[in-house]
Amino acid sequence: MKAKMSNVHMRKKIKVNTKLVKKILRTIPQNEAFYFFTSIREYTGEYATSLDIFCTKIRLVDLKSVLFHFDRQDFEKWIKGTIGDAILANKISEIKNSVNREEFRTEIHRIVEQRLSQLKKLLASTRASLDCREESTQLNPIASS
């Protein structure tokens, strides 16, 4: 007879790579920004230097720009290659068969916004955890040895 495992033993410990999360959430130099075009050589005047700004701009740019970049997989390439978030890039690439073309903008925005929220929560919980450890170390310096 197998013993039941408690919830504590069943929970997976998720190690947060704070360095990667910070990299994904950072603001990048303008020369690495995502520039929105409606076609080759037709720049919209809009660009994004972070995932946060990208999330806002994707709602505002001409749908023609969204479709142009989506068809070329530019969003996935920039998010994976420049921003460093392969998970988000894969989620965006999965949209292709799940929605009609008019819904691309809404779906991309939803996925990016969801990922941003997830990453910010992870970073905040890691910071809170570190703050608690620092506080406990200050109260009992011997405990950290």
C-alpha positions in Angstrom: 0.0 0.0 0.0 1.4 3.4 -1.0 1.3 6.2 1.5 -0.5 9.3 0.5 1.8 12.2 -0.2 0.9 15.5 1.5 0.2 18.6 -0.5 3.6 20.0 0.6 5.4 17.0 -1.0 3.3 17.2 -4.1 3.9 20.8 -4.9 6.6 21.5 -7.4 9.1 24.0 -6.4 9.5 26.6 -9.2 12.8 28.3 -9.3 12.4 31.8 -10.7 15.2 32.9 -12.9 15.0 36.6 -11.8 17.8 37.5 -14.2 15.8 36.3 -17.2 12.6 37.9 -15.9 14.4 41.2 -15.5 15.9 40.8 -19.0 12.4 40.2 -20.5 10.9 43.2 -18.7 13.8 45.6 -19.4 13.7 48.6 -21.7 16.0 48.1 -24.7 18.0 50.7 -26.7 16.0 52.3 -29.6 18.2 50.6 -32.2 16.9 47.2 -31.0 13.2 48.4 -30.8 10.3 46.8 -32.7 9.4 49.2 -35.5 5.9 48.9 -36.9 5.5 48.9 -40.6 2.4 48.3 -42.8 4.5 47.0 -45.7 8.1 47.1 -46.8 9.4 50.7 -46.4 6.0 51.9 -45.0 6.9 52.8 -41.4 4.0 53.8 -39.2 6.0 56.0 -36.9 5.4 53.7 -34.0 8.0 51.6 -32.2 8.4 49.7 -28.9 11.4 49.5 -26.7 9.9 47.1 -24.1 7.3 44.4 -23.9 5.1 46.8 -21.9 5.2 49.4 -24.7 4.7 46.7 -27.3 1.6 45.6 -25.5 0.2 49.2 -25.6 1.2 49.8 -29.2 -0.2 46.6 -30.6 -3.7 47.9 -29.7 -3.0 51.3 -31.4 -1.2 50.6 -34.7 -3.1 50.1 -37.9 -4.4 46.5 -38.3 -2.6 46.4 -41.6 0.7 46.6 -39.6 -0.3 43.9 -37.2 -1.2 41.5 -40.1 2.0 42.5 -42.0 4.2 41.6 -39.1 2.2 38.6 -38.0 2.4 37.0 -41.5 6.2 37.5 -41.4 6.5 36.2 -37.9 8.2 39.4 -36.9 6.6 39.5 -33.4 7.9 36.1 -32.5 11.4 36.8 -33.9 11.7 40.1 -31.9 10.2 38.7 -28.7 12.4 35.6 -28.8 15.6 37.1 -30.2 15.7 40.6 -28.7 13.5 40.5 -25.7 14.5 36.9 -24.8 11.1 35.4 -24.1 10.8 32.1 -26.0 7.7 31.1 -24.1 5.8 34.2 -25.2 7.1 33.9 -28.8 5.8 30.3 -29.0 2.4 31.4 -27.6 2.1 34.0 -30.3 3.0 31.6 -33.0 0.2 29.3 -31.9 -2.4 31.9 -32.7 -2.2 31.3 -36.4 -4.8 28.6 -36.6 -6.9 29.6 -33.6 -8.4 32.9 -34.6 -9.5 34.8 -37.7 -7.3 37.6 -39.0 -9.5 40.4 -37.5 -8.9 38.9 -34.0 -5.1 38.7 -34.3 -4.6 42.1 -32.6 -6.9 41.3 -29.7 -5.4 37.9 -29.2 -1.8 39.1 -29.4 -2.6 41.9 -26.9 -4.3 39.4 -24.5 -1.4 37.0 -24.6 1.3 39.6 -24.1 -0.7 41.3 -21.3 -1.1 38.0 -19.6 2.6 37.1 -19.9 3.6 40.6 -18.6 1.3 40.1 -15.6 2.7 36.7 -14.9 6.3 37.9 -15.1 5.7 41.0 -12.9 4.0 38.8 -10.3 7.0 36.4 -10.3 9.4 39.2 -9.9 7.4 40.8 -7.1 7.1 37.5 -5.2 10.8 36.9 -5.6 11.6 40.4 -4.3 9.1 39.9 -1.4 10.8 36.6 -0.6 14.2 38.2 -0.6 13.0 41.1 1.6 11.7 38.6 4.1 15.1 36.8 4.1 17.0 40.0 4.6 14.7 41.1 7.4 15.1 37.7 9.2 18.8 37.9 8.8 18.9 41.3 10.3 16.9 40.2 13.2 18.9 37.0 13.7 22.3 37.2 12.0 23.3 33.8 13.3 20.4 32.2 11.4 22.1 32.9 8.0 25.3 31.0 8.9 
